[in-house]
Amino acid sequence: MPYIKEMKRLIFVFTLLIAAGCSNAQTTPPVIAPYKILTTKDVYTTPADLKKDKPVMLIYFAPDCAHCQKLINDMKPVMKSFKDIQVVMITFTDIKMVKSFQNDYGLTAWPNFTLGTEGYTYTVQKYYQLKHTPYIAIYDHKGKLVQAYEKVPEIKDLIATVKKA
């Protein structure tokens, strides 16, 4: 009989550990990452430089990532849908690669897009516990999280989320 009580306790403890582990699954923090990036304009910027009362779409990307490239290619035909949101694209790669990406995809035509590198600080990667690119987090005009995407969403879904922001 004491053996059964001990087994029940062990099962209870394991259940608690599993529940705790599940609650630590990747979740997007409710406020934007405390980034500091070197932009393609060769200046540093942080969230404090964002326009107040305007929504933000943060995209963590890698210039050589095929999924990231597809995301931008899919956005291009409907780019006007993103004109009212501040888009901050952050990577860890060299600023030369970021500038090439910006030029290759014609993002200089969109002044609401800011591209930059956090370098090897990995602050944003750690903040969002990122494992893949692209990662997208959309924040409303008050700075609160509306939606996060760990994988490339359908563009229609991305547009719908931006409209909610």
trRosetta pair geometry for C-beta under 8 A, 3 or more apart (Angstrom, degrees):
i j d omega theta_ij theta_ji phi_ij phi_ji
1 4 5.8 -50 -156 28 39 111
1 5 6.9 36 150 -15 67 102
2 5 5.6 -53 -152 37 40 113
2 6 6.2 42 151 -21 69 105
3 6 5.7 -55 -150 37 30 112
3 7 6.4 32 152 -20 65 106
4 7 5.6 -52 -147 35 32 113
4 8 6.4 36 152 -22 64 103
5 8 5.7 -52 -150 34 32 113
5 9 6.6 34 151 -19 64 104
6 9 5.7 -53 -152 34 33 113
6 10 6.4 33 151 -18 65 105
7 10 5.6 -53 -148 37 33 112
7 11 6.3 34 153 -19 66 104
8 11 5.7 -52 -147 36 31 111
8 12 6.3 34 152 -21 63 106
9 12 5.6 -54 -149 36 31 113
9 13 6.3 30 153 -18 66 105
10 13 5.7 -53 -146 37 32 110
10 14 6.3 30 156 -16 65 106
11 14 5.8 -55 -146 40 30 110
11 15 6.2 35 153 -23 64 106
12 15 5.6 -54 -149 33 29 114
12 16 6.6 30 153 -18 63 104
13 16 5.7 -54 -152 35 32 112
13 17 6.4 32 151 -18 65 105
14 17 5.5 -53 -147 37 34 113
14 18 6.3 35 155 -19 67 105
15 18 5.8 -54 -147 37 30 110
15 19 6.3 30 154 -18 64 107
16 19 5.7 -55 -146 38 31 111
16 20 6.2 31 155 -19 65 106
17 20 5.7 -54 -147 36 30 111
17 21 6.3 32 153 -20 64 106
18 21 5.6 -54 -148 36 31 113
18 22 6.4 31 153 -19 65 105
19 22 5.7 -54 -148 36 31 111
19 23 6.4 29 154 -19 64 106
20 23 5.8 -56 -148 36 31 109
20 24 6.6 25 153 -15 63 107
21 24 5.8 -63 -153 38 32 108
21 25 7.8 63 144 -52 59 76
22 25 5.7 -12 -169 -27 45 112
26 128 7.9 46 -166 164 109 63
26 129 4.9 -149 -120 89 100 129
26 150 7.3 86 110 -92 140 141
28 128 6.4 0 -121 -135 76 91
28 137 5.7 168 -158 -114 138 119
28 145 5.8 152 115 -142 116 152
28 148 3.8 150 -45 -29 159 161
29 33 7.5 114 53 -78 128 63
29 127 6.6 -68 9 171 136 91
29 128 7.3 -110 11 -93 94 61
29 145 7.3 165 105 -47 43 138
30 144 6.1 -22 175 -148 95 72
30 145 4.8 -119 -142 7 49 114
31 139 7.6 55 -145 -121 42 137
31 143 5.9 17 -134 152 87 103
31 144 7.3 -46 -88 -107 65 43
31 145 7.2 -103 -58 -35 24 91
32 35 7.7 -67 150 4 97 100
32 47 5.3 149 96 -110 127 136
32 50 8.0 61 60 -16 167 158
32 56 6.2 -3 -83 88 143 147
32 58 6.1 141 -139 -38 102 141
32 137 7.2 157 -112 108 71 129
32 139 5.5 -63 -58 -36 102 157
32 143 6.5 -91 -3 -159 103 88
33 47 7.7 172 81 -51 48 125
33 58 6.8 146 20 -173 104 166
33 123 6.8 135 169 129 115 91
33 124 4.6 85 139 -120 163 77
33 127 4.1 125 -124 94 106 160
33 128 6.4 -62 -70 -35 126 96
33 137 8.0 116 -16 49 97 151
34 46 7.4 -1 -173 -162 61 105
34 47 6.7 -83 -122 6 45 124
34 123 6.7 -88 83 164 77 128
34 127 7.0 171 28 -94 73 146
35 46 6.4 179 88 -135 60 60
35 47 6.6 105 42 -37 80 87
35 88 7.6 157 60 150 151 139
35 90 5.9 -93 -142 -107 155 155
35 118 5.9 -93 -151 -92 98 119
35 123 6.1 155 -111 94 57 121
35 124 5.1 15 -92 -67 109 110
35 127 8.0 -103 -62 10 78 153
36 44 5.9 6 -179 -173 90 113
36 45 7.6 172 -148 82 50 33
36 46 5.1 -17 -97 -88 71 95
36 118 6.9 99 70 -129 55 82
36 121 7.5 23 59 44 96 166
36 123 7.2 53 26 35 79 157
37 44 6.9 160 82 -148 35 63
37 45 5.9 -22 61 59 84 81
37 46 7.9 154 17 -82 68 46
37 88 7.8 153 24 -176 150 107
37 90 5.5 -123 -85 -119 144 98
37 114 7.9 126 82 139 135 108
37 116 3.3 111 146 112 121 129
37 117 6.0 147 -156 65 91 24
37 118 5.3 -59 -96 -73 81 64
38 42 7.0 -3 -178 -136 96 38
38 43 7.5 167 -150 86 58 20
38 44 5.7 -38 -93 -91 58 70
38 95 5.7 -60 106 -86 119 128
38 116 5.4 172 79 -163 36 105
38 117 5.5 -18 55 57 91 83
38 119 7.0 58 8 -40 114 103
39 42 7.0 -73 77 -3 70 17
39 43 5.5 -10 41 61 109 70
39 44 7.4 166 -2 -106 84 18
39 45 5.5 38 -37 3 120 117
39 114 5.8 -57 -123 -172 125 93
39 115 6.6 111 -151 78 74 47
39 116 4.0 -61 -92 -80 51 116
40 95 7.0 163 -102 -170 55 92
40 98 5.7 -142 -77 121 96 105
40 99 4.9 139 -138 -94 105 76
40 102 5.2 -10 -87 -3 167 163
40 115 5.1 32 -21 75 118 98
40 116 6.6 -129 -22 -81 64 64
42 95 7.7 80 -93 176 68 152
45 49 4.5 -92 -156 49 93 154
45 114 6.5 -62 70 176 160 145
45 116 6.6 179 41 -23 105 164
46 49 5.8 112 55 -1 56 98
47 50 5.5 -27 -165 -2 55 118
50 54 7.2 -148 163 67 94 101
50 56 6.0 -27 -147 -83 147 131
50 86 5.7 140 -147 109 100 168
50 88 7.6 -65 -91 -51 112 133
51 54 4.3 21 94 24 108 136
51 86 6.2 170 31 -61 98 136
53 141 4.9 21 -169 177 50 109
53 142 7.7 13 -113 -77 56 49
54 84 7.7 -138 -155 169 97 68
54 85 7.3 161 163 -132 88 40
54 86 5.6 86 119 -21 115 109
54 141 5.7 6 -85 -124 9 86
55 84 7.4 51 43 124 106 82
55 85 4.7 -45 91 -123 102 91
55 86 6.9 -178 97 23 47 78
55 138 6.9 14 175 -178 116 87
55 139 6.2 175 -156 91 70 59
55 140 5.4 -49 -104 -147 98 30
55 141 5.2 -57 -53 -62 69 62
55 146 7.6 -1 -143 -13 122 139
55 162 7.2 148 113 -156 147 66
55 165 3.6 95 -135 141 152 118
56 85 6.7 152 -108 -178 15 88
56 86 4.7 -29 -108 71 72 101
56 87 7.7 156 -162 -87 58 25
56 88 6.3 0 -169 3 107 111
56 138 7.3 175 91 -151 51 47
56 139 4.6 4 56 54 93 106
56 143 7.6 25 16 -114 121 59
56 165 7.9 -136 35 178 38 144
57 82 7.2 -63 21 -148 150 109
57 85 5.1 54 -11 142 105 131
57 86 7.2 175 25 85 65 49
57 87 4.9 -16 68 -109 102 72
57 88 7.3 172 85 26 50 66
57 136 6.5 -12 -173 -164 95 97
57 137 7.5 164 -155 83 49 44
57 138 4.9 -13 -106 -105 78 81
57 139 7.7 -168 -76 23 34 68
57 162 6.6 -27 -64 -102 131 101
57 165 7.7 -158 -63 3 85 172
58 88 5.0 -20 -110 69 70 101
58 89 8.0 157 -163 -87 47 30
58 90 6.7 -8 -168 7 94 113
58 124 7.9 -151 172 -151 131 129
58 136 7.1 156 83 -153 55 46
58 137 4.7 -5 56 58 104 93
58 138 7.8 -164 23 -77 67 35
58 139 7.4 40 -8 -5 101 107
59 68 7.9 125 161 -138 116 96
59 71 7.5 170 -153 129 138 149
59 87 6.7 6 1 -171 112 93
59 88 7.2 170 26 86 67 48
59 89 4.7 -18 70 -109 103 75
59 90 7.3 160 83 23 50 66
59 134 5.5 -13 -171 -170 95 122
59 135 7.2 154 -157 77 46 49
59 136 5.2 -9 -104 -101 75 79
60 89 7.9 157 -94 -160 19 54
60 90 5.4 -31 -108 73 67 91
60 91 7.1 132 -166 -88 60 48
60 124 5.8 179 -101 134 123 126
60 125 7.1 140 -164 -83 148 65
60 128 6.8 -157 -14 47 151 151
60 130 5.9 -88 103 -100 156 161
60 133 5.9 -114 116 -115 80 93
60 134 6.4 155 77 -158 55 62
60 135 4.3 2 48 52 108 101
60 136 7.9 -148 22 -66 68 37
61 65 6.2 -143 -172 42 75 132
61 68 4.1 114 -154 -136 107 135
61 71 7.6 -132 -107 55 125 140
61 89 5.6 -19 21 -167 123 100
61 90 7.4 131 25 68 71 40
61 91 5.5 -53 79 -77 65 101
61 101 8.0 161 115 174 129 159
61 133 5.1 117 -135 -174 37 123
61 134 4.6 -10 -95 -107 83 97
61 135 8.0 -153 -61 29 52 62
62 65 4.0 98 65 -28 95 111
62 68 5.9 179 52 -7 57 153
62 91 5.7 125 -101 -138 43 116
62 92 7.6 -23 -100 37 89 84
62 93 6.2 102 -145 -29 74 125
62 133 4.7 136 -1 59 93 163
63 68 7.2 -102 -105 100 15 143
63 91 6.4 9 -26 -112 81 172
63 93 5.7 -99 12 60 107 156
63 97 4.5 -171 37 157 156 102
63 98 6.3 -136 -59 -86 129 42
63 100 6.7 76 -169 76 147 98
63 101 3.9 -122 -126 -62 106 131
64 93 7.7 129 3 -89 96 161
64 97 7.3 -52 -32 -165 93 131
65 68 3.8 73 80 7 110 112
65 69 6.7 179 90 -11 57 82
65 133 4.7 -104 -88 93 171 117
65 134 6.8 154 104 -48 145 73
66 69 5.6 -54 -147 37 33 113
66 70 6.3 35 153 -20 65 105
67 70 5.6 -51 -147 36 32 113
67 71 6.5 42 150 -27 63 101
67 132 7.9 10 56 166 155 106
67 133 6.8 158 73 109 112 66
67 134 6.0 -147 115 2 100 82
67 151 7.9 -84 -169 -159 145 68
67 152 5.3 -150 -176 -35 103 129
68 71 5.6 -47 -152 27 32 117
68 72 6.8 26 154 -12 63 102
68 133 5.5 -10 -58 139 117 108
68 134 4.6 121 -98 -54 80 105
69 72 6.1 -57 -153 38 32 105
69 73 6.2 31 151 -17 66 110
69 105 7.6 -154 -139 -79 70 126
70 73 5.5 -57 -144 41 33 113
70 74 6.0 32 157 -19 68 107
70 152 6.7 9 90 -137 111 168
71 74 5.9 -61 -149 38 25 108
71 75 6.3 23 153 -19 63 110
71 134 5.3 -31 -14 17 161 151
71 152 5.2 -138 -80 -127 101 115
72 75 5.5 -55 -144 37 33 112
72 76 6.5 52 154 -43 64 94
72 105 4.8 -14 147 -155 143 150
72 107 7.4 -62 -150 -66 129 114
73 76 5.9 -35 -152 5 31 119
73 105 7.5 -107 -66 -130 62 108
74 77 7.6 -56 -174 25 35 97
74 152 8.0 105 31 178 148 124
74 155 4.9 -150 150 -61 111 126
75 78 6.4 -94 -163 62 44 83
75 79 6.0 75 146 -87 83 71
75 82 6.7 9 -169 -15 116 145
75 155 6.4 -178 -85 -125 55 116
75 158 7.6 -66 -96 99 97 150
76 79 5.6 -9 -147 -46 33 110
76 105 7.3 -133 -76 -174 120 90
76 106 7.3 73 -125 61 118 120
78 81 4.7 1 156 5 97 123
78 82 7.6 93 119 -11 78 93
78 155 6.2 125 41 162 141 131
78 159 6.5 -56 144 -79 141 132
79 82 5.8 -64 -164 39 50 106
79 83 7.3 77 141 -56 71 84
79 110 6.3 -118 180 -82 126 135
80 83 5.4 -17 -157 -22 48 121
81 159 4.6 -34 166 -126 147 109
81 162 6.6 108 148 76 92 144
82 85 5.6 -71 -164 46 67 106
82 87 6.2 28 167 -52 123 130
82 110 7.6 17 96 -160 109 144
82 112 7.2 -172 134 90 84 133
82 159 7.8 -98 -59 -107 77 74
82 162 6.2 -83 -106 -147 68 164
83 110 7.5 -126 -106 -144 70 101
83 112 6.3 140 -156 9 44 148
84 112 7.8 -88 -73 -116 5 166
84 162 7.9 127 69 161 89 107
85 112 6.8 107 82 158 43 138
85 138 7.6 -29 -159 -142 147 100
85 162 5.3 -96 -30 -153 151 107
85 165 6.4 57 -107 85 122 138
86 112 5.7 -127 -112 -172 45 90
86 114 7.3 2 -179 5 91 110
87 110 7.5 9 41 130 131 129
87 112 5.8 78 15 126 88 87
87 113 4.6 -21 76 -106 114 67
87 114 7.0 168 90 25 59 64
88 114 5.1 -13 -113 67 68 103
88 116 7.7 -32 -168 28 85 101
89 107 7.9 -41 14 -165 148 162
89 113 6.6 9 -3 -169 112 94
89 114 7.0 179 26 88 70 49
89 115 4.5 -16 69 -108 109 77
89 116 7.5 137 83 23 64 55
90 115 7.9 -178 -74 -153 33 50
90 116 6.1 -16 -111 74 67 77
90 117 7.3 123 -161 -117 63 24
90 118 5.7 38 -176 -27 112 105
90 124 5.3 73 118 15 147 173
91 97 7.6 -98 106 98 151 112
91 98 6.0 -174 44 -89 127 105
91 115 7.8 9 4 -171 104 89
91 116 7.7 -174 32 102 73 35
91 117 5.4 -42 77 -107 79 75
91 118 7.4 -169 87 16 29 79
91 133 7.9 37 -115 -123 87 152
92 117 6.4 86 -150 -159 13 90
92 118 5.9 -39 -99 62 63 88
92 119 6.6 0 -157 127 63 10
92 120 6.5 77 -172 -91 103 43
92 122 6.3 15 -108 -87 132 70
92 125 6.7 -1 -57 -36 129 130
93 97 4.5 -53 134 69 127 141
93 98 6.5 159 83 -48 97 85
93 117 6.1 -112 68 -114 47 124
94 97 4.8 94 68 3 84 102
94 98 7.3 -151 101 -6 46 87
94 117 6.9 -55 175 -87 6 167
95 98 5.2 -52 -149 35 42 116
95 99 6.3 44 153 -21 70 102
95 116 7.6 -15 -116 -149 91 59
95 117 5.3 -119 -77 12 69 131
96 99 5.8 -52 -148 36 32 111
96 100 6.4 34 152 -19 63 105
97 100 5.6 -52 -148 36 33 113
97 101 6.3 37 152 -22 65 104
98 101 5.6 -52 -150 34 31 113
98 102 6.4 33 151 -20 64 105
98 115 5.3 173 178 144 106 112
98 116 6.5 62 179 -126 160 18
98 117 5.4 -134 -38 -44 145 99
99 102 5.6 -52 -147 35 32 113
99 103 6.3 26 156 -13 65 108
99 115 8.0 161 -80 98 39 128
100 103 5.9 -60 -148 42 29 107
100 104 5.8 30 157 -22 67 112
101 104 5.8 -55 -138 37 26 111
101 105 6.2 -2 169 6 62 113
101 107 7.7 10 125 13 74 133
101 115 7.0 -163 86 -168 110 155
102 105 6.8 -77 -147 49 19 91
102 107 4.6 -92 -150 59 69 114
102 108 5.9 84 154 -50 103 82
102 113 7.8 163 -132 123 100 125
102 115 5.0 -155 -77 37 117 154
103 106 7.6 30 -175 -71 30 34
103 107 7.9 -71 -48 37 20 81
103 108 6.6 18 -96 -19 57 120
106 109 5.3 -3 165 5 89 119
107 110 5.7 -59 -163 39 59 105
107 113 4.8 -97 -179 105 106 157
107 115 6.5 76 110 -31 148 130
110 113 4.5 60 97 -2 108 113
118 121 5.2 -98 156 53 95 104
118 122 6.9 137 110 -71 125 18
118 123 5.6 -132 -173 36 139 93
118 124 5.4 -173 -34 6 162 109
118 125 7.8 -165 72 -10 144 89
122 125 4.3 -52 -165 46 83 121
122 126 5.4 85 131 -25 92 97
123 126 6.1 -62 -150 39 24 106
123 127 6.1 28 154 -25 63 111
124 127 5.4 -51 -142 33 32 117
124 128 6.4 4 167 6 66 107
124 130 7.5 17 126 -5 76 134
125 128 6.8 -77 -150 51 22 88
125 129 7.9 59 159 -113 56 9
125 130 4.6 -94 -144 44 67 112
126 129 7.0 19 -167 -78 33 48
128 135 6.0 136 131 144 151 154
128 137 7.0 -137 -107 -40 135 136
128 148 7.9 -177 -145 -153 117 140
130 133 7.3 43 174 -69 129 69
130 135 5.2 -104 -118 -27 117 155
132 135 6.9 127 85 -59 67 93
132 150 6.7 78 58 172 112 83
132 151 7.2 5 100 -91 141 67
134 152 6.2 72 50 -81 103 84
135 148 7.5 -3 179 -174 88 97
135 149 7.1 174 -159 87 46 63
135 150 6.1 -9 -121 -125 87 47
136 148 6.8 167 93 -156 57 51
136 149 4.3 8 56 49 102 105
136 153 7.1 -87 50 4 142 109
136 158 7.2 -28 140 -122 165 111
137 145 6.5 -56 -172 -127 103 98
137 147 7.7 -173 -147 97 46 45
137 148 4.5 -8 -106 -108 78 91
137 149 7.8 -158 -69 24 41 63
138 145 7.5 97 79 -157 50 58
138 146 4.7 -50 103 58 96 110
138 147 5.2 11 46 55 110 80
138 148 7.4 -166 19 -78 67 44
138 161 5.2 128 46 141 161 116
138 162 6.3 -120 -140 -86 144 59
138 165 5.3 -109 161 -68 109 138
139 143 5.5 -2 168 -153 129 34
139 144 6.3 152 -156 71 83 24
139 145 5.7 -48 -101 -92 75 41
139 146 6.4 165 -117 -2 18 88
139 165 6.8 81 97 -142 27 122
140 143 7.1 -51 70 15 65 18
140 144 5.3 -8 37 58 106 81
140 145 8.0 5 0 78 83 5
140 146 5.2 111 -47 -56 87 110
140 164 7.6 -74 -92 125 103 73
140 165 4.6 -157 -102 -154 59 67
141 165 7.0 129 -29 157 68 75
145 148 6.6 -22 -164 -40 120 99
146 161 6.0 141 120 -175 120 91
146 164 5.6 151 -167 102 135 110
146 165 4.8 -110 -21 -87 160 86
147 161 4.5 -83 39 -142 143 133
147 164 7.6 75 -14 67 117 135
149 152 7.1 63 146 -123 129 14
149 153 4.6 -89 -125 -34 150 108
149 158 7.4 -46 -24 -93 157 92
153 157 4.5 -109 165 83 120 121
153 158 5.0 146 82 -55 120 89
153 161 7.7 47 94 -1 169 136
154 157 4.5 88 63 4 87 106
154 158 7.1 -158 91 -7 45 85
155 158 5.4 -53 -148 36 38 114
155 159 6.2 40 153 -21 69 103
156 159 5.7 -51 -147 35 31 112
156 160 6.4 34 152 -21 63 105
157 160 5.6 -52 -148 35 33 114
157 161 6.5 33 153 -18 64 104
158 161 5.8 -55 -150 36 31 110
158 162 6.4 32 151 -20 65 106
159 162 5.6 -54 -147 36 32 113
159 163 6.5 35 153 -22 64 104
160 163 5.7 -53 -152 32 31 113
160 164 6.8 32 150 -20 62 103
161 164 5.6 -53 -154 32 36 113
161 165 6.7 41 148 -29 65 100
162 165 5.6 -48 -153 23 36 116
